[in-house]
Structure formats: structure tokens, C-alpha cells
Amino acid sequence: MPLFYADSSALVKLVHEEPESAPLRAFLRDAEIVSCELALTEIPRAIRRAGLGSPDLLDDLMARAGLLLEAVGLLPLERALLLAAGGGPGRDASAWLLARSIRNPVGRAGPFQPDVAPACRTARLPGLPGPATGGGSW
């Protein structure tokens, strides 16, 4: 069974219907999903924004988010990693994700976005192997 890391943005798409939700569900079908403890904060915050103006929708989305967070393996975050990701110029979300993946790899890495390589260079993170889908370079 494949194992993928999903960030909070991807997990929200599994709870709240967005244009990318169906392709993401198809991609993750029969896969095990892991994320990190940051999802415990980020997902409810995103869901609250999505459910604004509709208490019934908000209740439904929050219940679905709770079930998802119970089902997903959550990797712990170390204080040093949080400080590194939050400190200094160039430490954006992509750099944080790369730092997390480098320090605690799990099975196959999830799909990375094209802007990750520049973020890695900007954040001065060590070089990475090519994408999990077949090697090569970023």
C-alpha cells in the first residue's frame, strides 16, 4: 500500500469540496496518508473560513475534519524544526515541508509542487533526491 504525506491544504480538499478534491481522492485511493501535527491547527482554521455564514455547513465540515484527523497518521513536530521553519527570510511553507521531509522521511514522498526546488535553495536546505515518481532532479 503506498504511503503519502499530505499537507493541510490537501487534507482540507478531502473534507471541503474544491475543484481539486475529486482528482486528489482518486490519487490517494488505496493509499495510507500521513501528515504532521500542524494539521490539528491548520485544518480547523481553514474549515471555519469555508463554513462562514452557514452554521449547519460548519458543523458538518468540522465533524468530517475530526474524522479525517483521527484516520490520518500525524507526525510529531520538533521545536527546533518549527523555529527553523519560522525564522529568517525565505522560510516559506514549501521550505518547511522540505525540512520536515528531510528530517523525518516516510515511505514515498507525496507530490511536491514545482516551486519547492527554489524554496529549498532559498531556505538553504540540503539537496534532495528526485521526485518519488521516478528519480531525476527537481
N, C-alpha and C positions, 0 to 999 in steps of 0.2 A: 504494500500500500504506500503510495507516495506521501511525503511529508512536506508541507509548505508553510512558510512563515507568512502571515497576513498582518499588515499594519491596521491601525484603527480605521482608516479610511475604507479599506477593503471590507472590513468586518461590518461597518455601517451599511455598506451596499447589500449585505446579506440580510439585514434587518429592515431597512427602509428602501423601497423600490426606487431605483435610479436607472438611467439608461444603460449603465454597465452591469446591472445586477444579474440579468439572465446569462450573459457570457461568463461572468465570474462564477456563478453557480455551476455552469456546465464545466468550466475548467477545474473547479475544485471537487467535482463529483467523485466519490470514492477515495478522497484524499483525507489524510489527517491534517488538522490545522493547528498551528501554534502561533501565539502572539507573545506579547510581553505585558507585564502588569500595568503599563501605561494605558492600556486599553480600558482598564477599570475606571479611569477618569475620562478619557477622551470619548469613548462611545456614548455614555450617558449625556455628556455635554452636547455632542452632535445630535443625538436623538431629541433632546429638549428643543434645540433650534428647529428641527424638522417638524416637530409636533406643535409648535406655537400656534395658538388660535383654535386648537381643537383638543379639548381635554380627553375625549374618547380615543383619538388617534394617538395622543401622547401616552396614555395608559397602555394601549396595545403595543406600541413600539418599545416602551420601557420593559414590558413583560417579555417580549421577544428578545430584546437585548440581554436581559437577565439569563434567559435560557441559553443563548449563544455563549455568553461569558462562562457559564457553567460547563459547556461542552468543549470549549477550546482550551488547549494546554497553554498556561500562562507562564512564561519565563520570568524569573525574578530580575529586578534591576539593581545593580550595584550603585552605591552613592558616587563612586569615582566616575562611572560611566555617565551618570546624569550631570555631574559637574563638568565633565569634558564636553559633552554634547551642548551644554548651555553656555559655555564660556568662550568668548572671543569671536572675532569676525569669521564668517564662513561656516559656522556650526549650525547648518540648517537641518531640516528633518531628514533629508537624504543622507547627510553625513552621519546623523545619529543612527539611522538604520544600518548603514555600513559598519559603523563602530560596533553596534550590537551584534551584527552577523559575524564579524571578525572575532569578537571576544567569546561568543557562545554559539558556534555553528550547530545547526541541527539538520541532519539529512540533506536534502536538496534545498537550496535557497529558493525562495519564492521569486516571482517575476519582478525584476527591477525596472524602473523607468529609465529612459535614455539619459536623463540629466544626472544620474547618480555618479558617473565617472568624473565629471567636472567637480561635483561636490566632494568627492573623495580627494581629488587633488587640492581643492581649496582648503579642506579641513586637515590636510597633511596626514591623511591616513595611509597606512602601508598599501602596497599594490595588492590587487585581488586577482584570483583566477578568473577565467572567462565565465560567461553565463552558464547556469546549470543545464541549459538545454543543449549543450554540445561543445563546450570549451571555446577556445578562441579568446579574443580580447574584448574589453568593454568598448 
